[in-house]
Amino acid sequence: MDNQKYDTGMQSEAHDKHPALDRSAIHLLHRAGQCAGDMFTEEVVSGDLTPRQFAILLTISNEEGLSQTDVVERTGIDRSTLADIIRRMLKKGLIRRRRTRQDARVYAVRLTDEGRAALAATGPAAVQADARLLAALPEPKRAEFLESLSVIVGTISSSIGKNRA
């Protein structure tokens, strides 16, 4: 009997120091991101765009001529990962890039016709993946959920940027 009490006490103490994964915001956000990526992949059956490639194409289509640094800032994709993705998208013919006149060290990126076609073909599937993901929540909570995610991203990404500077 004493052993059982001791074990329970240890579990409780350990639980206090290390929250269960089902109560960890970081873990749950990571898992939700995995689920979202899986849904995107399921919906985009015919295309070969990843969620990040789609985000980059969408960002560029909204503001043609952005620098790669601008794309990093708008998407949150880290600089080295974005550079790798951009190289692959260049090889696929989805985007083109040119040095800017203002600064020859900076590349401006634009969609090609193939990139516009891929974005148009993938857009409805991406919308469907979002709808499927949000369908896991009751209708009244969906807008609040998106707002909460936006607040988290906006608050934390701006504070991380300040800490890195």
C-alpha positions as CSV (number, residue, x, y, z in Angstrom):
1,M,0.0,0.0,0.0
2,D,2.8,2.4,0.8
3,N,4.4,1.7,-2.6
4,Q,1.1,2.7,-4.3
5,K,1.0,6.0,-2.4
6,Y,4.7,6.6,-3.2
7,D,4.2,5.9,-6.9
8,T,1.1,8.1,-7.1
9,G,3.0,10.9,-5.4
10,M,5.9,10.6,-7.8
11,Q,3.6,10.6,-10.8
12,S,1.9,13.7,-9.5
13,E,5.2,15.4,-8.9
14,A,6.5,14.5,-12.3
15,H,3.2,15.6,-13.9
16,D,3.6,19.0,-12.3
17,K,7.1,19.4,-13.7
18,H,6.2,18.0,-17.1
19,P,2.7,18.7,-18.4
20,A,1.0,16.0,-20.3
21,L,1.2,16.3,-24.0
22,D,-2.5,16.7,-24.3
23,R,-2.2,19.9,-22.3
24,S,0.9,21.2,-24.0
25,A,0.1,24.1,-26.4
26,I,3.4,23.6,-28.3
27,H,2.8,19.9,-28.8
28,L,-0.8,20.4,-29.8
29,L,0.0,23.2,-32.2
30,H,2.7,21.0,-33.8
31,R,0.2,18.1,-34.1
32,A,-2.5,20.4,-35.5
33,G,0.1,21.6,-38.1
34,Q,0.8,18.0,-39.0
35,C,-2.9,17.3,-39.4
36,A,-3.3,20.5,-41.5
37,G,-0.4,19.4,-43.7
38,D,-1.9,16.0,-44.2
39,M,-5.3,17.4,-45.1
40,F,-3.6,19.7,-47.6
41,T,-1.8,16.8,-49.2
42,E,-5.0,14.7,-49.3
43,E,-6.9,17.6,-51.0
44,V,-4.2,18.5,-53.4
45,V,-4.2,15.1,-55.0
46,S,-3.2,16.1,-58.6
47,G,-0.6,18.8,-57.8
48,D,2.8,18.5,-56.3
49,L,2.8,21.7,-54.2
50,T,3.5,21.5,-50.5
51,P,1.7,23.8,-48.1
52,R,4.8,26.0,-47.9
53,Q,5.1,26.2,-51.6
54,F,1.5,27.2,-51.9
55,A,2.0,29.9,-49.2
56,I,4.9,31.3,-51.1
57,L,3.0,31.3,-54.4
58,L,0.0,33.0,-52.8
59,T,2.2,35.6,-51.1
60,I,4.1,36.4,-54.3
61,S,0.8,36.5,-56.3
62,N,-0.5,39.1,-53.8
63,E,2.6,41.3,-54.1
64,E,4.6,40.6,-57.3
65,G,8.2,41.6,-57.0
66,L,8.7,41.0,-53.3
67,S,12.3,40.3,-52.2
68,Q,13.0,36.9,-50.7
69,T,13.4,38.7,-47.3
70,D,9.9,40.1,-47.8
71,V,8.6,36.6,-48.4
72,V,10.3,35.4,-45.2
73,E,8.7,38.1,-43.2
74,R,5.2,37.5,-44.7
75,T,5.2,33.7,-44.5
76,G,7.3,33.1,-41.4
77,I,9.4,30.5,-43.2
78,D,13.0,30.8,-42.1
79,R,15.5,32.3,-44.5
80,S,17.5,29.1,-45.3
81,T,14.4,26.9,-45.8
82,L,12.9,29.6,-48.0
83,A,16.0,29.8,-50.1
84,D,15.9,26.0,-50.6
85,I,12.2,26.1,-51.5
86,I,12.8,29.0,-53.9
87,R,15.5,27.0,-55.7
88,R,13.2,24.0,-56.1
89,M,10.4,26.3,-57.3
90,L,12.7,27.9,-59.8
91,K,13.7,24.5,-61.2
92,K,9.9,23.6,-61.5
93,G,9.4,26.9,-63.4
94,L,6.9,28.2,-61.0
95,I,8.7,31.4,-60.2
96,R,11.4,33.6,-61.6
97,R,13.7,35.9,-59.8
98,R,15.9,38.9,-60.7
99,R,18.3,41.1,-59.0
100,T,16.6,44.4,-58.0
101,R,17.8,47.7,-59.4
102,Q,17.9,49.3,-56.0
103,D,20.2,46.6,-54.5
104,A,22.0,44.0,-56.7
105,R,22.3,41.7,-53.7
106,V,18.6,41.4,-53.4
107,Y,16.4,39.1,-55.5
108,A,12.8,40.0,-56.4
109,V,10.5,37.1,-57.1
110,R,7.6,36.8,-59.5
111,L,5.2,34.1,-60.6
112,T,5.6,32.5,-64.0
113,D,2.6,31.4,-66.0
114,E,3.2,27.9,-64.7
115,G,3.2,29.3,-61.1
116,R,-0.1,31.1,-61.7
117,A,-1.6,27.9,-63.1
118,A,-0.3,25.8,-60.2
119,L,-1.8,28.4,-57.7
120,A,-5.1,28.4,-59.5
121,A,-5.2,24.6,-59.6
122,T,-4.3,24.3,-56.0
123,G,-6.4,27.1,-54.5
124,P,-9.7,25.3,-54.3
125,A,-8.1,22.3,-52.7
126,A,-6.3,24.6,-50.1
127,V,-9.7,26.2,-49.3
128,Q,-11.2,22.7,-48.9
129,A,-8.4,21.6,-46.6
130,D,-9.0,24.7,-44.5
131,A,-12.7,24.0,-44.4
132,R,-12.1,20.4,-43.3
133,L,-9.7,21.5,-40.6
134,L,-12.1,24.1,-39.2
135,A,-15.0,21.7,-39.4
136,A,-13.4,20.0,-36.4
137,L,-14.6,23.0,-34.3
138,P,-18.2,24.1,-33.7
139,E,-19.2,26.9,-36.1
140,P,-19.3,29.6,-33.5
141,K,-15.7,28.9,-32.4
142,R,-14.0,28.9,-35.8
143,A,-13.5,32.7,-36.2
144,E,-12.3,32.9,-32.6
145,F,-9.8,30.1,-33.2
146,L,-8.4,31.8,-36.3
147,E,-8.2,35.1,-34.4
148,S,-6.4,33.3,-31.5
149,L,-3.9,31.8,-33.9
150,S,-3.3,35.2,-35.5
151,V,-2.7,36.8,-32.1
152,I,-0.3,34.0,-31.2
153,V,1.7,34.3,-34.4
154,G,1.7,38.1,-34.4
155,T,2.7,38.4,-30.8
156,I,5.3,35.7,-30.7
157,S,6.9,36.3,-34.1
158,S,7.4,40.0,-33.3
159,S,8.9,39.3,-30.0
160,I,11.2,36.6,-31.5
161,G,12.3,39.1,-34.1
162,K,13.2,41.6,-31.4
163,N,15.1,39.0,-29.4
164,R,17.2,38.1,-32.5
165,A,18.1,41.7,-33.3
